[in-house]
Amino acid sequence: MRNYSNYLLDPSETTVLIIDEQPQMFFGVESHPRSEIMNNVVGLAKACQAFGVPCILTTVEASTFSGYMYSKLQNVCPDIVPIDRTAINAWEDTNVRNAVDNLARKNLVIAGLWTEACATFPALCATGDGYNVFVATDACGGATKEAHDMAVMRMVQAGVKPVTWQQVMLEWQRDWANKETYNQVMAIVKEHSGAYGLGVEYSETMTLPAPSN
């Protein structure tokens, strides 16, 4: 079988960095429905758990301004202590950058609030430092739709690859014959993938015995 690891995300070569998914930052999001971003970032974190991909959480001014990490996200990663910082650009915080560097994985997937600052700044800097950077755009949100869109455009021009959380998970899965993660992926799909997840539930009911009278 050919090796496409240079083109497709491999869980063994990937780190996920989730930035500032905090209440105060959510309050300022107007680019997308907040509930969608909340759903998507939790789905991404669950995918990390399913595939053993290290997930780094970071917050900004958690106890003085922005609030603590979104609780449903933190509950997926109860043993991960968010790295709190003051710098808007997480890549300029030594603790965050060292946490990524110490894992020595070439691919970095970023999600964060807001897209135009807390996702864009580290994405550009990590690209400059040689990482293959992806941004899960549907697990990000901006102060306006224009701010989000222009930030994504700027990142793409710099070589950052835009992806979605579900795309990342399916890229890690690659083959439905990979049974080690199949059940976990299906559980995530049913909970976080909207109509697709409902379709999975429907198809499962078609294989069950008909109810007896």
C-alpha positions in Angstrom: 0.0 0.0 0.0 1.3 3.4 -0.9 2.2 5.9 1.8 0.3 9.2 1.5 1.5 10.6 4.8 3.0 13.6 3.1 -0.4 14.6 1.8 -2.9 13.3 4.4 -3.0 13.9 8.1 -1.6 11.0 10.1 -2.6 10.8 13.8 0.9 9.7 14.8 2.4 12.9 13.2 -0.2 15.4 14.4 -0.7 17.7 17.4 -3.9 19.7 18.0 -3.7 23.1 19.7 -7.0 24.5 20.9 -6.8 28.2 21.8 -9.0 30.4 24.0 -12.3 28.6 23.6 -13.5 30.6 26.6 -16.8 32.3 27.6 -15.6 35.9 27.0 -14.2 35.0 23.6 -17.4 33.2 22.6 -19.4 36.3 23.6 -17.6 38.3 20.9 -18.2 35.7 18.1 -20.5 36.9 15.3 -19.2 35.0 12.3 -20.9 31.7 13.1 -23.6 30.4 15.4 -21.8 29.9 18.7 -23.5 26.6 19.3 -22.0 25.2 16.1 -18.4 26.2 17.1 -19.0 24.6 20.5 -20.2 21.4 18.9 -17.3 21.3 16.5 -14.5 22.0 18.9 -15.8 19.3 21.3 -16.0 16.9 18.3 -12.4 17.7 17.4 -11.3 17.0 21.0 -13.1 13.7 21.1 -11.4 12.7 17.9 -8.0 13.4 19.5 -9.0 11.1 22.3 -10.1 8.4 19.9 -6.8 8.5 17.9 -4.4 9.2 20.7 -3.5 12.6 19.3 -2.0 15.0 21.8 -4.3 18.0 22.4 -2.8 21.1 24.0 -5.3 23.6 25.5 -4.4 27.2 26.2 -6.4 30.1 27.7 -5.8 33.8 27.9 -6.3 35.7 31.2 -8.7 32.9 32.4 -9.1 34.1 36.0 -9.2 37.9 35.3 -11.1 38.4 32.0 -11.9 35.5 29.7 -13.2 32.8 32.0 -12.1 29.2 32.1 -12.0 26.8 29.2 -15.4 25.9 27.8 -16.7 23.2 30.2 -17.8 20.6 27.7 -14.4 20.8 26.0 -12.5 20.6 29.3 -14.7 17.6 30.3 -13.4 15.7 27.2 -9.9 16.4 28.4 -10.1 16.3 32.2 -6.4 15.6 32.7 -5.2 18.4 30.4 -4.5 21.6 32.3 -4.8 24.6 30.0 -1.7 26.8 29.7 -2.8 30.2 30.7 -1.0 33.2 29.3 -1.2 36.9 28.7 0.1 37.1 25.1 -2.5 37.4 22.4 -0.3 35.3 20.2 0.0 31.9 21.9 3.1 31.1 19.8 4.9 33.9 21.6 4.3 32.2 25.0 7.2 30.0 25.8 5.2 27.4 27.6 2.8 26.9 24.7 5.5 26.8 22.1 7.6 24.4 24.1 4.6 22.1 24.6 4.2 21.8 20.8 8.0 21.6 20.1 8.5 18.8 22.7 6.1 16.5 20.9 8.2 16.8 17.8 5.3 16.2 15.4 5.4 17.8 12.0 1.6 18.5 11.6 -0.2 21.1 13.8 -3.9 21.5 13.7 -5.2 24.8 15.3 -8.6 25.8 16.5 -9.3 29.0 18.4 -11.2 32.1 19.2 -11.0 34.5 17.5 -10.0 33.4 14.1 -8.4 36.8 13.2 -6.1 36.9 16.2 -5.7 33.9 18.4 -5.9 31.4 15.5 -4.1 33.4 12.8 -1.1 34.7 14.8 0.1 31.3 15.9 -0.7 29.6 12.6 1.5 32.1 10.7 4.3 31.9 13.3 4.3 28.1 13.5 4.3 28.0 9.7 7.4 30.2 9.8 9.0 27.8 12.2 8.6 24.9 9.8 5.4 23.3 11.0 2.8 21.9 8.5 -0.1 23.9 9.9 -3.8 23.3 9.4 -6.7 25.4 10.9 -10.0 23.8 11.7 -12.0 26.7 10.4 -15.4 25.5 11.7 -14.0 25.2 15.2 -12.9 28.8 15.0 -15.0 32.0 15.0 -14.4 35.7 14.4 -15.8 39.0 15.6 -17.5 39.3 12.2 -17.9 37.0 9.2 -15.6 39.3 7.3 -12.9 39.1 10.0 -13.1 35.3 9.9 -13.0 35.1 6.1 -10.2 37.5 5.7 -8.2 35.7 8.4 -8.6 32.4 6.7 -7.6 34.0 3.4 -4.5 35.5 4.9 -3.5 32.1 6.4 -4.1 30.3 3.1 -1.8 32.8 1.4 0.9 32.0 3.9 0.6 28.3 3.3 -1.8 27.3 6.1 -4.3 24.6 5.1 -7.9 25.1 6.0 -9.8 22.0 7.2 -12.9 21.2 9.1 -13.1 19.1 12.3 -14.9 16.2 10.7 -12.5 16.2 7.8 -9.6 15.8 10.3 -11.3 12.9 12.0 -12.1 11.1 8.8 -8.5 11.7 7.5 -7.2 10.1 10.7 -9.6 7.1 10.2 -8.8 6.7 6.5 -10.3 3.2 6.2 -13.5 1.9 7.8 -11.6 -1.4 8.2 -9.6 0.2 11.0 -11.7 -1.3 13.7 -9.6 0.0 16.6 -11.2 3.4 16.2 -14.3 2.6 14.2 -16.7 2.5 17.1 -15.4 5.6 18.7 -15.6 7.5 15.4 -19.2 6.4 14.9 -20.1 7.5 18.4 -18.6 11.0 17.7 -20.4 11.2 14.4 -23.7 10.3 15.9 -23.3 13.0 18.6 -21.6 15.8 16.6 -22.2 15.4 12.9 -25.7 16.6 12.6 -27.7 15.0 9.8 -24.9 12.6 8.9 -24.9 11.3 12.5 -28.7 10.9 12.3 -28.2 8.9 9.1 -25.8 6.6 10.9 -28.4 6.0 13.6 -31.0 5.3 11.0 -28.8 2.8 9.1 -28.1 1.0 12.4 -31.8 0.7 13.1 -32.3 -1.0 9.7 -30.1 -3.9 10.9 -32.1 -4.5 14.1 -34.8 -7.1 14.3 -38.3 -5.8 13.7 -40.2 -5.1 16.9 -42.4 -8.0 18.0 -46.2 -7.4 18.5 
